[in-house]
Amino acid sequence: MRILFCGHNKWACLTLKALLEAGHAVLGVVTETDAFDQREADVYERFAKFGAYESLEVAAERAALPVYQPEDINDADFIATIDALSPELIVCVSYHAILKKGLIERHPQRIINAHLAPLPYYRGRAPLNWAIINGEDHTAVTVHFVDEGIDTGPIIAQKQISILNSDRAIDVLLRALPAFPETVLSAIRKIEKGNVDAILQSPFEGSYFPKRTPDDGLIDWGRETSQDIYNKIRALTDPYPGAFSYLKNNKVIFLRSQLPNIPRRISPVGGLVFGKGEGGCVHITTDDAYLLVEEVRIGETSSPAAEYLKAGARLLPFPIEGEELRASKR
């Protein structure tokens, strides 16, 4: 098929490679502007450490494909550029812009999108992080036709991805990467054969989640259960911004934790550091029990939790006046 490809990051790069290897005629690649990439450079660097970042612009140039970086894909001048290319299909994989009515109406049932969620659930932003925070045991890569809603178009293909109770968000993301090209190619084969039989999404079913910000990672130890805090930590640990609370005026980011084998309520007060275990972990009270915290970050330094969190200390959801923390010698 004659395809215009829109995307971003490694999952888009893998899908572009698969489209080319399958013999599709990719007319060009639409990706983020250089200014956008510069703003996100620190995010890219964090994800690259886990093998979860690749530049789509660079991948397209290596494949000798035209690269387009519009400020607004919905702009009339760029729609005219798309019209001149005459694509049979527009494929979107993690492209940040929302396609609007003018563009969609010019290409009815010819724009598809890959979304990392088991639609109709987890429409919107950061679906993987939200799924882990909510304790889900699976997510999916879903390919759907694009309509004027947010991830509400008819579903063409879907591949389920498991979420283990020990998984961090990055673990699930890496496991999901091969599913992007696989599911997109499956959807395109159906479209080529004319037997799509897409599943309509009911407006009365499913769920929508908003964009997350770093401040959404705040932990309130006295109001959240051990399971909820454990889920939040693994959903937001590196390369994401991290779940956090405060020890005096020090922001403590929690990187690794474990649930106790035999949970029991230690204190009606949450956030109390009351003991430590093997490997430098500490025990911290929660609303219903306690959590074993293994690794934290204060400033730029990541350390075993026991180096900073001492018995009797209390973690709060807000800073208060107090001295700067210093790591003790193990």
Summary of the structure (lengths in Angstrom):
residues: 330
radius of gyration: 22.7
end to end distance: 61.6
largest distance: 68.4
contacts: 1056
relative contact order: 0.11
helix: 31%
strand: 25%
